[in-house]
Amino acid sequence: MTRSKAPAREPFDYDDQLRRMRRMMEMIIPHVNRKDLHYGSSWRKRGGPGAFFTIVRKLDRFEEAAFKEGYDIFGLFENDARKESILDDCADIIGYMLVLMDYAMHMGYITQEDVRKMCEQSQTPRLVNPLDAIRKDLRGAPPRIAEPRGYDPEQDDPIEGEGKEGPAR
């Protein structure tokens, strides 16, 4: 999968990110369903411990590939020459998380309301909800949220109660 380095696309646009993620999920969910139908939900065949080890095997494969690339996962996307690429690994991990959460819901361990509350009660106050940007677009406020990818200590203020070294203890 060796490709030439993609040009930087800054500033990062969270509205575009939301659209890309929706398109990816529209492709990944049917892919996951086809694989689940083909394998007959074998990931949970041996109960909870077997399901855990089936899922973690995909994470191990991801970690091994990242290790070989010096843990540069962006470089891994650029240089991965394995038959089952980093893209396959990512799709498999997303798929397993989706079928795991679906099975937990099917069994009554969680509800859609639990998922909704979890999403609303995010523990990461610095994140911007892309839906807020869309709502602002509709009301005529500034049309886009454009923020840099990653953390720049020179530009980003620490979260209240934290110094540059991290949370106060």
trRosetta pair geometry for C-beta under 8 A, 3 or more apart (Angstrom, degrees):
i j d omega theta_ij theta_ji phi_ij phi_ji
1 77 7.8 -85 126 180 132 41
1 78 8.0 172 118 157 93 18
1 79 7.4 92 83 140 84 12
1 80 4.9 5 52 78 125 76
1 81 6.1 -157 21 -91 67 40
1 82 8.0 -23 3 41 111 57
1 85 5.1 65 -32 -116 149 139
1 86 7.9 -128 64 22 158 90
1 87 7.8 168 -124 1 161 113
2 78 7.3 34 -139 151 51 64
2 79 5.7 20 -106 -132 78 53
2 81 6.2 0 -35 -77 93 98
3 6 7.5 23 118 -48 122 83
3 78 6.0 -113 57 -152 86 65
5 78 6.3 5 -101 -135 64 141
6 9 7.7 -31 141 -22 110 102
6 78 7.7 -136 -2 -99 88 104
9 12 7.4 84 105 -95 82 59
10 148 6.8 12 -145 -120 118 72
10 149 7.3 -113 -102 5 96 99
11 146 3.8 79 103 171 132 108
11 147 6.7 117 176 32 114 8
11 148 6.4 -78 -140 -77 88 54
12 17 7.2 32 172 -49 96 122
12 146 6.7 147 71 -158 44 63
12 147 6.1 -40 68 76 98 56
12 148 6.3 94 15 -152 107 19
12 149 4.5 110 -45 -52 147 88
13 16 4.1 63 91 13 111 111
13 17 6.7 180 96 -15 57 84
13 144 5.8 -34 -142 -176 105 126
13 145 7.2 128 -153 78 56 59
13 146 5.4 -26 -93 -102 71 79
14 17 5.0 -45 -143 33 41 120
14 18 6.5 49 155 -24 66 97
14 128 5.8 -85 -84 89 176 121
14 130 4.6 -150 149 -100 102 97
14 133 6.0 137 87 -6 111 156
14 144 7.9 153 45 -176 75 78
14 145 4.7 -17 35 81 118 114
14 146 7.9 -155 3 -88 79 31
14 147 7.0 22 -32 26 111 101
15 18 5.9 -50 -156 30 31 112
15 19 6.8 28 148 -14 62 105
15 130 6.2 155 -92 -162 41 104
15 133 5.4 -121 -70 114 94 136
15 134 6.6 132 -122 -69 99 80
15 137 7.6 74 -107 -45 142 141
15 144 5.5 -92 3 -132 132 86
15 145 6.7 135 -29 35 87 81
16 19 5.6 -55 -151 38 37 111
16 20 6.2 37 152 -19 69 105
17 20 5.8 -55 -146 37 31 110
17 21 6.2 29 157 -18 66 107
17 130 6.5 -139 75 -89 99 146
18 21 5.9 -55 -145 37 28 109
18 22 6.4 31 155 -20 63 106
18 130 3.9 179 -58 133 129 154
18 131 7.4 144 -126 -59 153 58
18 134 7.5 -92 79 -43 163 121
19 22 5.8 -54 -149 34 30 112
19 23 6.5 29 154 -17 64 105
20 23 5.8 -57 -151 37 32 110
20 24 6.3 32 153 -19 66 105
21 24 5.6 -52 -146 36 33 112
21 25 6.3 31 156 -17 66 105
22 25 5.9 -57 -148 38 30 108
22 26 6.4 35 152 -23 64 105
23 26 5.6 -51 -150 32 33 116
23 27 6.8 23 153 -10 63 105
24 27 5.9 -65 -157 41 34 104
24 28 5.8 25 154 -18 73 114
25 28 5.5 -54 -128 42 35 108
25 29 5.8 39 171 -27 70 104
26 29 6.8 -40 -133 26 18 108
26 30 7.9 10 163 -1 48 104
27 30 6.9 -68 -164 41 31 99
27 31 6.3 29 149 -19 66 118
28 31 5.3 -64 -149 41 35 117
28 32 6.0 37 155 -23 72 104
28 91 5.7 -155 -125 -141 104 90
28 94 5.7 -21 179 105 151 136
28 95 6.6 -140 175 -70 100 84
28 98 7.9 148 129 -16 111 153
29 32 5.7 -50 -145 34 31 111
29 33 6.4 32 154 -20 63 106
29 98 7.1 -146 -110 -176 76 165
30 33 5.4 -53 -146 37 35 115
30 34 6.3 38 155 -21 67 102
31 34 5.9 -53 -150 34 29 110
31 35 6.5 24 153 -14 63 107
31 91 6.4 -38 112 -179 146 127
31 95 7.1 -95 102 -87 93 127
32 35 5.8 -58 -149 40 31 108
32 36 6.1 30 154 -20 67 108
32 91 7.9 -152 -65 170 86 86
32 94 7.6 -108 -70 106 130 84
32 95 3.7 -180 -109 -133 108 101
32 98 5.8 17 177 71 171 136
32 99 6.4 -162 173 -45 120 104
33 36 5.7 -54 -143 37 29 111
33 37 6.3 30 156 -18 64 105
34 37 5.8 -56 -148 38 29 110
34 38 6.2 29 154 -20 64 109
35 38 5.5 -55 -145 38 31 113
35 39 6.1 6 164 2 68 111
35 95 6.6 22 57 -178 140 155
36 39 6.4 -64 -135 51 25 93
36 40 7.9 147 168 -35 53 4
36 41 5.8 31 -168 -74 90 67
36 95 7.9 -162 -47 178 99 112
36 99 5.9 166 -92 -103 133 140
37 40 7.5 21 -177 -72 27 44
39 42 4.5 -91 159 12 100 110
39 43 7.3 62 117 -26 135 81
41 44 5.7 -31 162 37 96 100
41 45 7.2 141 115 -56 72 77
41 99 7.5 -171 -123 -179 85 135
42 45 4.9 -16 -155 -26 54 126
42 54 7.7 171 115 -124 78 153
43 50 8.0 162 168 127 41 88
43 51 5.6 66 146 -129 80 75
43 54 4.5 -177 -144 114 76 154
43 55 6.9 70 -167 -55 120 78
43 96 6.6 -170 -150 -125 158 95
43 99 6.8 94 58 101 147 139
44 47 7.2 44 -178 -98 69 8
44 50 7.1 117 -150 90 28 103
44 51 4.6 14 -104 -84 67 117
44 54 7.9 -108 -57 34 40 147
44 103 6.4 165 -62 -140 158 166
45 50 6.3 -83 72 123 66 147
46 49 6.9 -67 122 78 100 79
46 50 2.6 113 78 -52 106 163
46 51 7.3 -169 66 -32 74 60
47 50 5.4 94 54 19 59 104
47 51 6.9 -109 116 -8 30 96
48 51 5.6 -56 -143 35 28 112
48 52 6.4 32 157 -23 64 103
49 52 5.5 -50 -149 31 34 115
49 53 6.5 24 157 -12 66 106
50 53 6.0 -59 -147 41 31 104
50 54 6.3 35 153 -22 66 106
51 54 5.7 -54 -147 34 31 113
51 55 6.4 26 156 -15 65 107
51 100 7.2 131 166 -109 124 99
52 55 6.0 -64 -153 39 28 106
52 56 6.0 18 157 -14 68 113
53 56 5.6 -52 -131 42 34 108
53 57 6.3 51 159 -35 62 97
54 57 5.9 -47 -159 17 27 117
54 58 7.8 26 147 -14 56 96
54 96 7.5 -174 115 -128 93 132
55 58 6.1 -55 -170 27 41 109
55 59 7.0 33 141 -11 69 105
55 93 7.8 89 -167 -129 82 64
55 96 4.6 151 -120 165 94 145
55 97 8.0 103 -147 -63 127 58
55 100 6.8 23 -86 -63 146 136
56 59 5.1 -51 -152 39 49 115
56 60 6.2 57 146 -26 72 98
57 60 5.5 -47 -148 32 33 116
57 61 6.6 37 151 -21 62 101
58 61 5.7 -50 -152 32 34 113
58 62 6.5 37 148 -19 64 105
58 89 6.3 153 -177 -152 87 73
58 92 4.7 -150 -137 118 138 121
58 93 5.2 -180 129 -76 129 75
58 96 6.2 178 26 -7 153 148
59 62 5.4 -51 -149 37 36 116
59 63 6.2 36 152 -19 67 105
59 93 6.6 91 -74 -108 72 118
60 63 5.6 -54 -145 38 31 111
60 64 6.3 34 155 -22 65 105
61 64 5.8 -51 -146 33 29 112
61 65 6.6 27 155 -15 62 106
61 84 7.7 -18 169 101 142 123
61 89 5.7 -155 104 -113 107 115
62 65 6.1 -60 -153 37 28 108
62 66 6.3 25 152 -17 64 110
62 86 7.2 86 -130 -136 78 75
62 89 4.5 144 -84 171 88 138
62 90 7.6 103 -110 -65 124 57
62 93 6.7 11 -46 -51 146 137
63 66 5.6 -57 -145 40 32 111
63 67 6.1 41 154 -27 67 103
64 67 5.6 -47 -147 29 30 116
64 68 6.8 29 154 -17 61 104
65 68 5.9 -56 -155 34 32 111
65 69 6.7 15 151 -5 64 111
65 76 5.8 92 139 -147 102 130
65 80 6.4 23 -173 -120 127 114
65 82 6.5 -80 -110 -11 121 145
65 86 6.0 -171 126 -83 150 89
65 89 6.8 -139 23 -35 147 159
66 69 5.8 -69 -150 47 34 102
66 71 5.0 42 157 -119 100 50
66 72 7.6 173 -158 45 76 32
66 73 5.5 -21 -117 -82 110 83
66 76 5.8 -56 -100 -59 61 150
67 70 7.8 44 -177 -70 30 15
67 71 6.5 17 -95 -62 38 74
69 72 5.1 -109 138 55 100 81
69 73 7.3 117 87 -86 136 31
69 75 5.0 174 177 95 120 108
69 76 4.4 -156 16 -75 169 84
69 79 6.5 151 -117 67 117 121
69 80 7.6 -50 -61 -75 138 79
70 75 7.3 13 54 61 98 149
72 75 3.6 34 114 19 119 120
72 76 6.5 163 96 -23 64 80
73 76 4.9 -41 -146 27 41 122
73 77 6.9 48 154 -21 63 92
73 86 7.3 150 -162 -156 81 145
74 77 5.9 -45 -159 28 37 111
74 78 6.8 30 145 -12 63 107
75 78 5.4 -60 -152 41 39 112
75 79 5.7 -5 164 11 76 117
76 79 6.5 -74 -126 54 23 84
76 80 5.1 42 176 -56 68 107
76 86 4.9 111 136 -69 109 152
77 80 6.6 -19 -111 1 16 114
77 86 5.6 -105 -86 76 59 143
77 87 7.5 84 -128 -55 84 84
80 85 4.8 114 117 -149 130 88
80 86 4.7 -170 -42 -12 166 101
82 85 5.7 157 70 -93 87 47
82 86 7.9 107 42 -34 116 62
84 88 4.2 -103 -173 84 80 158
84 89 7.1 107 140 -49 96 75
85 88 5.1 114 53 5 59 97
85 89 7.2 -110 113 -1 42 89
86 89 5.3 -48 -148 35 39 117
86 90 6.3 41 152 -20 68 102
87 90 5.8 -50 -146 36 31 111
87 91 6.3 29 156 -16 64 107
88 91 5.9 -58 -146 40 29 109
88 92 6.2 29 156 -19 65 108
89 92 5.8 -59 -149 37 28 110
89 93 6.3 25 156 -18 65 107
90 93 5.9 -56 -147 37 29 109
90 94 6.3 28 156 -15 65 106
91 94 5.8 -53 -145 39 30 110
91 95 6.1 34 153 -23 63 109
92 95 5.5 -56 -146 38 29 115
92 96 6.3 28 157 -18 65 104
93 96 5.9 -52 -146 36 30 108
93 97 6.5 29 155 -17 63 105
94 97 5.8 -59 -151 37 31 110
94 98 6.3 30 152 -19 66 107
95 98 5.7 -57 -149 36 31 110
95 99 6.3 18 160 -10 68 106
96 99 6.0 -56 -140 42 32 101
96 100 5.9 37 157 -24 66 109
97 100 5.7 -54 -144 37 28 115
97 101 6.4 24 159 -14 63 106
98 101 6.1 -58 -147 39 27 105
98 102 6.1 27 155 -18 64 110
99 102 5.4 -52 -141 40 34 115
99 103 6.1 37 157 -22 67 104
100 103 5.9 -55 -147 35 27 107
100 104 6.4 27 153 -18 62 106
101 104 5.6 -52 -147 37 33 113
101 105 6.4 33 152 -19 65 104
101 110 7.1 -51 -159 63 75 144
101 115 7.2 79 -177 -95 127 126
102 105 5.6 -57 -151 37 32 111
102 106 6.2 36 150 -23 67 106
103 106 5.3 -48 -143 35 35 116
103 107 6.2 27 158 -12 66 107
104 107 6.0 -59 -145 43 27 105
104 109 4.3 -75 -169 64 83 121
104 110 4.8 35 130 17 110 106
105 108 7.7 47 -179 -69 31 22
105 109 7.3 -83 -68 53 25 75
105 110 5.3 -56 -83 78 67 85
105 111 6.7 106 -135 -114 87 25
105 112 6.9 57 -139 -54 133 65
105 115 7.7 -22 -83 -32 124 125
108 111 7.8 8 -148 -69 52 80
110 114 4.4 -119 -164 71 87 148
110 115 6.6 84 154 -47 123 85
111 114 4.8 113 51 -2 69 97
111 115 7.4 -132 99 1 45 83
112 115 5.6 -52 -153 36 39 112
112 116 6.3 43 148 -22 69 104
113 116 5.5 -50 -145 36 34 114
113 117 6.3 33 156 -18 66 105
114 117 5.9 -56 -148 38 28 109
114 118 6.3 31 154 -21 64 107
115 118 5.7 -53 -148 35 30 114
115 119 6.4 29 154 -18 64 106
116 119 5.9 -60 -153 37 29 109
116 120 6.3 22 154 -14 65 110
117 120 5.7 -60 -145 41 32 108
117 121 5.8 9 164 -3 69 116
118 121 6.3 -68 -136 48 23 96
119 122 6.9 -4 -176 -55 36 91
122 125 7.5 155 104 -70 97 41
122 127 6.4 -73 145 50 152 130
124 127 4.7 54 113 -10 110 113
125 159 6.9 115 60 -134 113 118
126 156 8.0 36 -148 -160 139 123
126 159 6.6 -95 -51 -84 112 106
128 132 6.8 -114 179 53 79 123
128 133 7.0 53 153 -41 118 110
128 145 5.6 -170 145 171 157 161
128 147 7.1 142 0 1 143 145
129 132 4.4 89 79 -10 96 106
129 133 7.7 -172 98 -6 58 78
130 133 5.5 -46 -160 29 49 114
130 134 6.8 48 146 -18 71 99
130 145 7.4 -137 -118 41 63 132
131 134 5.5 -50 -152 35 42 112
131 135 6.3 44 150 -20 69 102
132 135 5.6 -53 -148 37 33 112
132 136 6.3 34 152 -19 66 105
133 136 5.6 -53 -148 37 32 112
133 137 6.5 42 149 -26 64 100
133 144 6.6 36 -174 -146 125 36
133 145 4.5 -98 -98 -10 135 111
134 137 5.4 -45 -152 27 35 117
134 138 6.7 33 151 -18 63 102
135 138 5.8 -56 -155 34 34 111
135 139 6.6 20 151 -9 66 109
136 139 5.7 -64 -147 44 35 104
136 141 3.9 -64 -175 61 97 125
136 142 6.7 -3 144 59 129 63
136 143 7.9 -174 111 -114 95 21
137 140 8.0 53 176 -59 28 18
137 141 7.3 -76 -64 58 25 77
137 143 5.3 59 -116 -143 89 62
137 144 7.6 42 -83 -66 110 50
148 152 6.3 19 87 -12 150 123
148 155 7.4 75 27 75 139 156
151 156 5.6 -69 -156 22 79 156
152 155 4.3 34 91 28 115 107
152 156 5.8 129 66 -7 61 97
153 156 6.4 -63 -111 52 27 91
153 164 6.5 62 -154 -141 124 110
158 162 4.6 -139 169 93 114 90
158 163 6.0 -51 -132 -155 176 13
158 164 6.0 -116 -66 -72 128 48
159 162 4.7 43 64 24 83 127
161 167 7.3 11 120 -143 95 72
161 168 5.9 -101 166 13 78 118
162 166 6.2 -65 -160 167 111 25
162 167 5.1 -54 -107 -97 104 44
162 168 6.4 -143 -103 -19 47 77
163 166 7.3 -7 66 40 71 31
163 168 6.9 87 -3 -70 92 83
